[in-house]
Amino acid sequence: MQVPVTRKDVRFYPDPSRVIARFYYTNNERSANIIRKVLVLPEDVLNIALSQVLRGYSKRHRNISKIFEKHFNKLTHLFKELYINPDNLDISRKMLIGSYFTKEYSIESAAFFNPSIVEHPDQTELAAGEKRVIVSFRATGEGHISSIVFRTGVIDKENNLTFEPVGQMLDEADRVKRHVYNKESFMRKLDEMQKFNNIVPPALVLDRLGDTFTYGELKRCVFEIRDSLQLSVTKKRLLNQIMWLAKSHYEIEFSLDTAISERVIFPVSETEQNGIEDARFIKFTEDDGETTYYATYTAYDGMTILPKLLETKYFYHFIISPIHGEIAQNKGMALFPRKINGKYVMLCRIDGVSNFIAFSDNINIWRDAKIIQEPKYHWEFIQVGNCGSPIETEEGWLVVTHAVGPMREYVLGASLYDLDNPEKEIGRLKTPLMMPNNEEREGYVPNVIYSCGSMIHNDDLIIPYGMSDYASTFACINLGELLNELKNTK
């Protein structure tokens, strides 16, 4: 039996007008020449030039003058080379110099896809049967660099979705804070990664540091060792890997006057410089009832992927850290919304083909996994994986899955697992839950529908999903009918 699916008439398309102001740098020689030219501009010409820039861009960015100043402050090394004290420059000249080192980046000009939906922390001022939600998207722009963006809206008692108007003053994080490491815990993490003992004696690196240290202090220490000792190519590479992982810890904070649709989590660390991919958000409930929002995502630096964990309470302040362990090797890790039998639980796909489940005492460390689902039907022979975190129902853990079959067609499926023992499968659809229709199959990557997280509302399963890696939409499925079909396919 095919479970009925109601596709909603809601679409999210890429919008090239949504831009952020990024730091722009060419090379030292060209940059120094730009600074020299601005420094000799007559006062009246400088004021006209700055006025034109501010007039053209102040309505496109919140506090563009502050952005110019921030980018100016990144040029300290050039002023040293030019034997110029930047403190002696007036604010107008600083801002104009900063404008030459600023460019606009259209964050979603190419694609707006792979959404994930969670309950909003604020559920006030709603009518009966309504729920306020946050939907995250993978936004892709020039160079196919992906970032995380958000929309917020309300689902009414008929499961119609209404979204708030989108703010146009997009902002990256107002503040980026690098992680402060504890020496003892850092040593444990290195041992867990099974890399440090193959490089150099731990004391050679860490004895030069205090009980706590920053990324910058660790970097200076590692560089001193690398420059002063005769290390093999392999050992230097491993030192670089330690620094690569250390860079992946950071915190970001957005201004309180930004709408959620204006907050852009753009790649910050080198581990994700080519994109933040497919964030799977979940509202996680601790044993004491405290709730935290987590998202697992894939960081990509152009060559290597690194699974990472994002943590937030109210979507203003975010803590980002890497996921360690032997099974943190592939895309598509999805956290269960609560502990089971005292342990964190994660779905993953460590072989790139099948669904696995893992248990851990530490949300950042995952060592062992067990296979729970392999390709079985013809429409999933290439691979199966999750489409977001499992959803708790009275009948079991509901997992929306993706599957890849002939012509690399991505479809959605569903499975049901035991609440107390999620390794145990209760049922699994024998036919796809959803397949790309004629509209959905056309896009940047044809014949693909894909979701990063669903939710239940008013006895319906609400699935946001991407259409062929280009745009996004929603579908609703009666939960009771889906669960009955899953139980009957045992």
C-alpha positions as CSV (number, residue, x, y, z in Angstrom):
1,M,0.0,0.0,0.0
2,Q,1.3,3.5,-0.9
3,V,1.0,6.0,2.0
4,P,-0.8,9.2,0.7
5,V,1.5,12.2,0.6
6,T,0.2,15.8,0.5
7,R,2.7,18.2,-1.2
8,K,2.4,21.8,0.1
9,D,2.3,24.8,-2.2
10,V,5.3,26.4,-0.5
11,R,8.5,27.0,-2.3
12,F,11.9,28.4,-1.4
13,Y,14.0,29.4,-4.4
14,P,17.6,30.8,-4.5
15,D,17.6,34.6,-4.2
16,P,20.8,36.3,-5.6
17,S,19.8,39.6,-3.9
18,R,20.7,38.2,-0.4
19,V,24.3,39.2,0.1
20,I,26.8,39.5,2.9
21,A,29.9,41.7,3.0
22,R,33.1,39.5,3.1
23,F,36.8,40.4,3.5
24,Y,38.5,40.6,0.1
25,Y,42.2,40.3,-0.3
26,T,44.4,39.9,-3.4
27,N,48.1,39.9,-2.5
28,N,50.5,42.0,-0.5
29,E,51.9,44.0,-3.3
30,R,48.6,44.9,-4.9
31,S,47.1,45.6,-1.5
32,A,50.0,47.8,-0.5
33,N,49.6,49.8,-3.7
34,I,45.9,50.4,-3.0
35,I,46.7,51.7,0.5
36,R,49.4,54.0,-0.9
37,K,46.9,55.5,-3.4
38,V,44.2,56.1,-0.8
39,L,46.7,57.7,1.6
40,V,47.6,60.5,-1.0
41,L,44.0,61.2,-2.0
42,P,43.1,64.9,-1.3
43,E,40.5,65.4,1.5
44,D,37.7,66.5,-0.8
45,V,38.2,63.6,-3.3
46,L,38.4,61.1,-0.4
47,N,35.1,62.4,1.1
48,I,33.3,62.2,-2.2
49,A,34.6,58.6,-2.8
50,L,33.5,57.5,0.6
51,S,30.1,59.2,0.3
52,Q,29.5,57.3,-2.9
53,V,30.3,54.0,-1.4
54,L,28.2,54.6,1.7
55,R,25.3,55.8,-0.4
56,G,25.5,52.7,-2.6
57,Y,25.8,50.0,0.1
58,S,24.4,51.4,3.4
59,K,20.9,50.1,2.6
60,R,22.3,46.7,1.6
61,H,24.2,46.0,4.8
62,R,23.6,46.7,8.5
63,N,26.3,49.2,9.6
64,I,28.5,48.9,6.6
65,S,30.9,51.5,8.1
66,K,31.6,49.1,10.9
67,I,32.3,46.3,8.4
68,F,34.8,48.6,6.6
69,E,36.6,49.4,9.9
70,K,36.7,45.7,10.8
71,H,38.3,44.9,7.4
72,F,40.7,47.8,7.7
73,N,41.9,46.3,11.0
74,K,42.9,43.1,9.2
75,L,45.6,45.0,7.3
76,T,48.0,45.5,10.2
77,H,50.8,43.5,8.6
78,L,50.7,45.8,5.5
79,F,51.0,49.0,7.5
80,K,54.1,47.6,9.3
81,E,55.7,46.9,5.9
82,L,54.8,50.5,4.8
83,Y,56.1,51.9,8.1
84,I,52.8,53.7,8.7
85,N,51.0,53.9,12.0
86,P,47.3,53.3,11.2
87,D,46.3,55.0,14.5
88,N,47.3,58.3,12.9
89,L,44.7,58.0,10.1
90,D,41.3,59.6,10.4
91,I,38.2,57.5,10.4
92,S,37.1,58.4,6.9
93,R,40.4,57.3,5.4
94,K,40.3,54.1,7.4
95,M,36.8,53.3,6.1
96,L,37.6,54.0,2.5
97,I,40.7,51.8,2.7
98,G,38.4,49.1,4.3
99,S,35.9,49.4,1.4
100,Y,38.6,48.3,-1.1
101,F,39.1,45.1,1.0
102,T,35.4,44.3,1.1
103,K,33.2,42.4,-1.4
104,E,29.7,41.2,-1.6
105,Y,29.0,37.5,-1.6
106,S,25.6,36.2,-2.7
107,I,25.0,33.3,-0.2
108,E,22.2,31.6,-2.0
109,S,22.6,32.5,-5.6
110,A,23.1,28.9,-6.7
111,A,20.9,26.8,-4.5
112,F,18.7,26.8,-1.4
113,F,18.0,23.2,-0.3
114,N,18.3,20.3,2.2
115,P,16.2,21.8,4.9
116,S,15.7,20.7,8.6
117,I,12.8,21.8,10.8
118,V,12.6,22.1,14.6
119,E,10.2,23.6,17.1
120,H,11.0,27.3,17.9
121,P,12.2,28.0,21.4
122,D,9.4,30.7,21.6
123,Q,5.9,29.3,21.5
124,T,4.1,32.3,22.9
125,E,1.2,34.2,21.3
126,L,-0.1,31.3,19.2
127,A,-3.6,30.0,18.7
128,A,-4.7,26.5,19.5
129,G,-3.2,23.9,17.2
130,E,-0.4,26.2,16.0
131,K,3.3,25.8,16.4
132,R,6.2,28.2,15.6
133,V,9.1,26.6,13.8
134,I,12.6,27.3,12.7
135,V,13.7,25.8,9.3
136,S,17.4,25.7,8.5
137,F,18.6,25.5,4.9
138,R,21.9,24.8,3.1
139,A,22.4,27.9,1.0
140,T,25.0,27.7,-1.8
141,G,26.6,30.6,-3.6
142,E,29.5,31.4,-5.8
143,G,32.2,28.7,-5.9
144,H,29.6,26.3,-4.5
145,I,30.4,27.4,-0.9
146,S,27.6,26.3,1.5
147,S,26.4,28.1,4.6
148,I,23.5,27.6,7.1
149,V,20.6,30.1,7.0
150,F,17.2,30.1,8.7
151,R,13.6,30.9,8.2
152,T,10.9,31.0,10.9
153,G,7.2,30.6,10.5
154,V,4.0,29.0,12.0
155,I,2.2,25.8,11.2
156,D,-1.5,26.1,11.8
157,K,-4.0,23.5,12.9
158,E,-4.6,22.5,9.3
159,N,-0.8,22.1,8.8
160,N,-0.6,25.1,6.5
161,L,2.8,26.9,6.8
162,T,3.1,30.6,6.9
163,F,6.6,32.1,7.0
164,E,7.7,35.5,8.3
165,P,8.9,38.1,5.8
166,V,12.6,37.6,5.1
167,G,15.0,40.3,6.4
168,Q,17.4,41.8,3.9
169,M,20.1,43.0,6.1
170,L,22.1,39.7,6.3
171,D,24.7,39.3,9.0
172,E,27.6,37.0,9.7
173,A,28.4,36.5,13.3
174,D,29.0,39.7,15.2
175,R,31.7,38.0,17.3
176,V,33.9,34.9,16.8
177,K,35.6,33.4,19.8
178,R,38.2,30.8,19.5
179,H,38.2,27.8,21.8
180,V,40.3,27.7,25.0
181,Y,41.8,24.3,25.5
182,N,42.4,22.5,28.7
183,K,45.7,20.7,28.5
184,E,44.6,17.5,30.1
185,S,41.4,17.1,28.0
186,F,43.3,18.1,24.9
187,M,45.8,15.3,25.5
188,R,42.9,12.9,25.9
189,K,41.4,14.0,22.6
190,L,44.6,13.6,20.8
191,D,45.0,10.1,22.2
192,E,41.4,9.3,21.2
193,M,42.3,10.3,17.6
194,Q,45.2,7.9,17.8
195,K,47.5,10.4,16.1
196,F,49.5,12.2,18.7
197,N,51.6,9.3,19.9
198,N,53.0,8.8,16.4
199,I,54.3,12.3,16.1
200,V,56.6,13.5,18.8
201,P,56.7,13.1,22.6
202,P,53.7,15.0,24.1
203,A,55.9,17.0,26.5
204,L,57.8,18.4,23.6
205,V,54.7,20.3,22.5
206,L,52.5,20.7,25.5
207,D,55.1,21.5,28.2
208,R,55.6,24.8,26.5
209,L,51.9,25.7,27.2
210,G,50.0,26.5,30.3
211,D,47.2,24.4,31.8
212,T,44.9,26.2,29.4
213,F,45.8,27.6,26.0
214,T,44.3,29.1,22.9
215,Y,44.5,28.0,19.4
216,G,47.0,30.8,18.6
217,E,49.3,29.7,21.4
218,L,49.2,26.1,20.2
219,K,49.9,27.2,16.7
220,R,53.0,29.1,17.7
221,C,54.2,26.2,19.7
222,V,53.7,23.7,16.9
223,F,55.4,26.0,14.3
224,E,58.4,26.4,16.6
225,I,58.8,22.7,16.9
226,R,58.3,22.2,13.1
227,D,60.9,24.8,12.3
228,S,63.5,23.8,14.9
229,L,63.5,20.0,14.5
230,Q,64.2,17.8,11.6
231,L,60.9,16.1,11.2
232,S,59.9,13.6,8.5
233,V,57.3,14.6,5.9
234,T,54.8,12.2,7.6
235,K,55.3,13.7,11.0
236,K,54.9,17.3,9.6
237,R,51.7,16.2,8.0
238,L,50.4,14.8,11.2
239,L,51.3,18.0,13.0
240,N,49.3,19.9,10.4
241,Q,46.4,17.5,11.0
242,I,46.4,18.4,14.7
243,M,46.3,22.1,13.8
244,W,43.5,21.4,11.3
245,L,41.4,19.8,13.9
246,A,42.2,22.4,16.6
247,K,41.0,25.2,14.3
248,S,37.5,23.6,14.1
249,H,36.6,24.6,17.7
250,Y,35.0,28.1,17.9
251,E,32.0,30.0,19.1
252,I,30.0,32.6,17.2
253,E,27.5,35.2,18.4
254,F,24.9,37.2,16.4
255,S,23.7,40.7,17.3
256,L,20.4,40.7,19.2
257,D,18.9,43.1,16.7
258,T,19.0,40.6,13.8
259,A,16.0,38.6,12.6
260,I,16.7,34.9,12.4
261,S,16.4,35.0,8.6
262,E,19.3,37.5,8.6
263,R,21.7,35.3,10.5
264,V,24.2,33.4,8.3
265,I,26.5,30.8,9.6
266,F,29.3,31.1,7.0
267,P,32.4,28.9,7.1
268,V,34.8,30.2,9.7
269,S,37.5,27.6,10.2
270,E,39.8,26.2,7.5
271,T,38.2,22.8,8.0
272,E,35.0,24.1,6.4
273,Q,36.4,26.7,4.0
274,N,34.6,25.0,1.1
275,G,31.3,24.6,2.8
276,I,29.1,23.7,5.7
277,E,26.9,20.9,4.4
278,D,23.5,19.4,5.3
279,A,23.0,20.5,9.0
280,R,20.6,18.1,10.8
281,F,19.0,20.1,13.6
282,I,17.3,18.5,16.6
283,K,15.8,19.7,19.8
284,F,17.6,17.6,22.4
285,T,16.0,17.0,25.8
286,E,18.4,16.1,28.7
287,D,17.4,13.7,31.5
288,D,16.6,16.7,33.8
289,G,14.3,18.2,31.1
290,E,16.7,20.9,30.0
291,T,16.6,21.4,26.2
292,T,19.4,22.3,23.8
293,Y,19.4,22.5,20.0
294,Y,22.1,20.5,18.3
295,A,23.0,20.1,14.7
296,T,25.4,17.6,13.1
297,Y,26.9,18.8,9.8
298,T,29.7,18.1,7.4
299,A,32.6,20.5,7.2
300,Y,34.5,20.4,3.8
301,D,37.8,22.0,3.1
302,G,38.0,21.1,-0.6
303,M,39.7,17.7,0.0
304,T,38.7,16.3,3.4
305,I,35.4,16.1,5.3
306,L,35.0,16.5,9.0
307,P,31.8,15.8,10.9
308,K,31.0,18.6,13.3
309,L,28.5,19.4,16.1
310,L,26.8,22.8,16.5
311,E,25.1,23.7,19.8
312,T,22.8,26.5,20.6
313,K,20.0,27.5,23.0
314,Y,18.2,30.4,21.3
315,F,19.9,30.6,17.9
316,Y,22.0,33.7,18.8
317,H,25.0,32.0,20.3
318,F,26.5,28.9,18.7
319,I,29.3,26.6,19.9
320,I,31.0,24.5,17.1
321,S,33.2,21.5,17.8
322,P,34.4,18.5,15.9
323,I,33.0,15.0,16.3
324,H,35.9,12.6,17.1
325,G,36.2,8.8,16.9
326,E,36.6,6.0,14.5
327,I,33.1,6.3,13.1
328,A,33.2,10.0,12.5
329,Q,34.4,9.5,8.9
330,N,31.4,10.0,6.6
331,K,28.5,12.3,6.0
332,G,25.0,12.0,7.4
333,M,25.4,11.7,11.2
334,A,22.1,12.3,12.9
335,L,21.6,12.6,16.7
336,F,18.6,11.0,18.6
337,P,16.6,13.7,20.5
338,R,17.3,12.2,23.9
339,K,19.6,9.6,25.6
340,I,18.6,6.0,25.5
341,N,19.6,3.8,28.5
342,G,21.9,6.6,29.7
343,K,23.8,7.0,26.4
344,Y,23.8,9.4,23.5
345,V,22.7,7.7,20.3
346,M,23.6,8.6,16.7
347,L,22.7,7.3,13.2
348,C,25.6,7.3,10.8
349,R,26.7,5.8,7.5
350,I,30.3,4.9,8.0
351,D,30.6,2.8,4.8
352,G,28.8,5.2,2.6
353,V,26.2,2.5,1.8
354,S,24.2,1.4,4.9
355,N,22.7,2.8,8.0
356,F,24.5,2.2,11.3
357,I,23.7,3.1,14.9
358,A,26.2,4.2,17.5
359,F,26.1,4.8,21.3
360,S,28.4,7.0,23.4
361,D,28.9,8.5,26.8
362,N,30.3,11.7,25.2
363,I,28.4,13.6,22.6
364,N,31.6,14.5,20.7
365,I,33.3,11.1,20.7
366,W,31.9,8.1,18.7
367,R,34.0,4.9,18.5
368,D,31.8,1.9,17.7
369,A,28.8,1.4,15.4
370,K,26.5,-1.4,14.4
371,I,24.8,-1.9,11.1
372,I,21.0,-1.8,11.3
373,Q,19.9,-1.3,7.7
374,E,21.4,-2.3,4.4
375,P,20.2,-1.7,0.8
376,K,17.4,-4.3,0.2
377,Y,15.0,-3.1,-2.5
378,H,15.8,-2.3,-6.1
379,W,15.2,1.4,-5.5
380,E,18.0,1.6,-2.8
381,F,20.7,-0.7,-4.2
382,I,23.3,2.1,-4.4
383,Q,22.9,3.4,-0.8
384,V,20.5,4.1,2.1
385,G,20.9,6.8,4.7
386,N,19.0,8.9,7.1
387,C,17.1,12.1,6.3
388,G,17.6,13.7,9.7
389,S,17.3,12.7,13.3
390,P,14.9,9.9,14.4
391,I,11.4,11.1,15.6
392,E,10.0,9.6,18.8
393,T,6.4,8.2,18.5
394,E,4.3,5.9,20.7
395,E,5.0,3.1,18.3
396,G,8.8,3.5,18.0
397,W,11.5,5.7,16.6
398,L,10.4,6.9,13.1
399,V,13.3,7.4,10.7
400,V,12.8,9.1,7.4
401,T,15.4,7.7,5.1
402,H,16.9,8.5,1.7
403,A,17.7,5.8,-0.9
404,V,19.6,5.9,-4.2
405,G,18.6,3.6,-7.1
406,P,18.8,3.5,-10.9
407,M,19.8,6.7,-12.7
408,R,21.1,8.0,-9.3
409,E,17.6,8.8,-8.3
410,Y,17.2,9.9,-4.7
411,V,13.9,8.9,-3.1
412,L,12.5,9.0,0.5
413,G,11.7,6.0,2.5
414,A,10.8,5.3,6.2
415,S,11.6,2.8,8.9
416,L,10.5,2.2,12.5
417,Y,12.7,1.1,15.4
418,D,12.1,-0.1,18.9
419,L,12.0,2.8,21.5
420,D,14.1,1.0,24.1
421,N,16.3,-0.9,21.7
422,P,16.7,1.2,18.5
423,E,18.9,-1.5,17.0
424,K,15.7,-3.5,16.5
425,E,13.7,-2.8,13.3
426,I,10.0,-2.9,13.7
427,G,9.1,-2.2,10.1
428,R,10.4,-0.7,6.8
429,L,8.6,0.5,3.7
430,K,8.8,-1.8,0.8
431,T,8.2,1.0,-1.7
432,P,9.4,4.6,-1.6
433,L,7.5,7.1,0.6
434,M,8.2,9.8,-2.0
435,M,9.8,10.0,-5.4
436,P,10.7,13.1,-7.3
437,N,7.8,14.3,-9.4
438,N,8.1,16.2,-12.7
439,E,8.8,19.5,-11.0
440,E,11.1,18.2,-8.4
441,R,13.4,16.2,-10.7
442,E,14.7,19.2,-12.6
443,G,17.5,21.2,-10.9
444,Y,21.2,21.5,-10.2
445,V,21.4,17.8,-9.5
446,P,18.5,16.1,-11.3
447,N,16.2,13.4,-9.8
448,V,16.9,14.1,-6.1
449,I,14.7,14.8,-3.2
450,Y,16.4,15.0,0.2
451,S,15.6,16.2,3.7
452,C,17.7,16.9,6.8
453,G,15.0,16.7,9.4
454,S,11.3,16.4,9.9
455,M,8.8,16.9,12.7
456,I,5.3,15.8,13.9
457,H,2.5,18.3,14.2
458,N,-1.2,17.7,14.6
459,D,-0.8,14.0,13.9
460,D,1.0,14.6,10.6
461,L,4.6,14.1,9.7
462,I,5.9,17.4,8.3
463,I,8.8,16.8,5.8
464,P,10.7,19.8,4.4
465,Y,12.8,18.7,1.5
466,G,15.2,19.9,-1.2
467,M,14.3,19.6,-4.9
468,S,17.2,18.4,-7.0
469,D,19.8,20.4,-5.0
470,Y,18.2,23.7,-6.1
471,A,15.1,24.7,-4.2
472,S,13.0,23.5,-1.3
473,T,9.4,22.7,-0.4
474,F,7.3,20.7,2.1
475,A,5.0,17.7,2.3
476,C,2.6,16.3,4.9
477,I,1.9,12.6,5.7
478,N,-0.7,11.3,8.1
479,L,1.3,9.8,10.9
480,G,-1.2,7.1,11.8
481,E,-1.4,5.7,8.3
482,L,2.4,5.7,8.0
483,L,2.9,3.9,11.3
484,N,0.3,1.3,10.5
485,E,2.0,0.6,7.2
486,L,5.4,0.3,8.8
487,K,4.0,-2.1,11.4
488,N,2.4,-4.2,8.7
489,T,5.7,-4.5,6.8
490,K,7.6,-6.2,9.6
